[in-house]
Amino acid sequence: MPKARQEELKARQEELKARHEEQKARHEALAERVADLEQGAAEFSKVALRYVVNEVHKKLQDKFGARPDNLKWTDYLFDIHGRDPAWFKDQRHKRKDDNADTLKARLGAFHSQTTPVIEHYTAKVVALKADRPQDEVPASISAALA
């Protein structure tokens, strides 16, 4: 190789090394900035949450006094929705269609819709045991793909 070409390649190599170092330094600076931003965001979240909790607590104290009991709190929360708390306690775990016939129908629909999908993919999927020695697993994958 001519000496001029060697010098040209060496200069290009040095140029690429310098660019790489610049990019590495820029990357490190960005990583530090991201870490600072993440820490700031976490601190802001804590402050914001503390502020919201304090504001809600103040509003509840204004409405019920210094130490509201649980009944007053639930009354306040459910007054927002116009519901009596006793009604909510009776209804919160019930659905209109909570009965044996509906459950049977739901299970039947589930099985009729999922069984064909399972059968379709069972024919296409190969079960591999990955708990064997490390050198045997890639061989079994290659054999399955062949």
C-alpha positions in Angstrom: 0.0 0.0 0.0 1.4 3.4 -0.9 2.7 5.5 2.0 0.4 8.4 1.1 -2.7 6.1 1.4 -1.4 4.7 4.7 -1.1 8.2 6.1 -4.5 9.1 4.8 -6.0 6.1 6.5 -4.2 6.8 9.7 -5.4 10.4 9.7 -9.0 9.1 9.1 -8.6 6.7 11.9 -7.5 9.4 14.3 -10.4 11.6 13.1 -12.8 8.8 13.9 -11.3 8.2 17.3 -11.6 11.9 18.1 -15.3 11.9 17.0 -15.9 8.7 19.0 -14.4 10.4 22.2 -16.6 13.5 21.6 -19.7 11.4 21.2 -18.8 9.3 24.3 -18.4 12.6 26.3 -21.7 13.9 24.9 -23.4 10.6 25.8 -22.0 10.7 29.4 -23.2 14.3 29.8 -26.7 13.4 28.5 -26.8 10.3 30.8 -26.0 12.6 33.8 -28.6 15.1 32.7 -31.2 12.3 32.4 -30.3 11.0 35.9 -30.7 14.6 37.2 -34.1 15.0 35.5 -35.3 11.6 36.8 -34.3 12.5 40.3 -36.0 15.9 40.0 -39.2 14.3 38.6 -39.2 11.9 41.6 -38.8 14.7 44.0 -41.5 16.8 42.3 -43.9 13.8 42.4 -43.4 13.5 46.1 -43.9 17.2 46.7 -47.0 17.2 44.4 -48.5 14.2 46.2 -47.8 15.7 49.6 -49.5 18.9 48.4 -52.6 17.1 47.1 -52.9 15.1 50.3 -52.6 18.2 52.4 -55.2 20.0 50.4 -57.7 17.1 50.6 -57.0 16.9 54.3 -57.7 20.6 54.8 -60.9 20.4 52.9 -62.1 17.4 55.0 -61.0 19.2 58.1 -63.0 22.3 57.0 -66.1 20.2 56.4 -65.9 17.8 59.4 -63.7 19.4 62.0 -60.3 18.3 63.2 -61.0 14.6 63.6 -63.7 13.3 61.3 -64.8 9.7 61.9 -65.0 7.2 59.2 -68.8 7.5 58.7 -68.5 11.2 58.0 -65.7 10.6 55.5 -67.7 8.0 53.6 -70.8 10.2 53.7 -68.7 13.1 52.3 -67.2 10.9 49.6 -70.5 9.4 48.5 -72.4 12.7 48.7 -70.4 13.6 45.6 -72.1 10.8 43.7 -75.6 11.4 45.2 -75.7 7.9 46.7 -76.4 6.8 50.2 -73.3 5.0 51.7 -75.5 2.1 52.8 -76.7 1.6 49.2 -73.1 1.5 48.0 -72.0 -1.0 50.7 -74.9 -3.3 49.6 -74.2 -3.0 45.9 -70.5 -2.7 45.4 -69.8 -6.4 45.1 -72.9 -7.3 43.1 -73.5 -7.3 39.4 -76.9 -7.5 37.8 -75.9 -10.6 36.0 -74.2 -12.4 38.9 -76.1 -15.7 38.9 -75.4 -19.3 37.9 -77.1 -19.2 34.5 -75.0 -16.2 33.4 -71.8 -17.8 34.7 -72.5 -20.9 32.7 -73.2 -18.9 29.6 -70.0 -16.9 30.0 -67.9 -20.1 30.6 -69.5 -21.7 27.5 -68.7 -18.6 25.4 -65.1 -18.6 26.7 -64.5 -22.2 25.8 -66.2 -22.0 22.4 -64.1 -19.0 21.5 -60.7 -20.0 22.9 -60.6 -23.7 22.1 -60.2 -23.2 18.3 -57.4 -20.7 18.9 -55.6 -23.1 21.2 -56.0 -26.0 18.8 -54.8 -23.8 15.9 -51.6 -22.7 17.7 -50.9 -26.0 19.4 -50.2 -27.5 16.0 -47.7 -24.7 15.2 -45.9 -24.4 18.6 -43.0 -26.7 19.6 -42.5 -27.2 23.3 -38.8 -27.0 24.3 -37.3 -27.7 27.7 -34.9 -24.9 28.6 -34.0 -26.5 32.0 -31.4 -28.8 30.3 -27.7 -28.0 30.1 -26.8 -24.8 28.3 -25.2 -26.5 25.3 -28.3 -28.7 24.6 -30.9 -25.9 24.5 -29.6 -24.2 21.3 -29.3 -27.6 19.6 -33.0 -28.3 20.4 -34.0 -24.9 19.1 -32.1 -25.5 15.9 -33.7 -28.9 15.5 -37.2 -27.4 16.0 -36.6 -24.8 13.4 -35.2 -27.2 10.9 
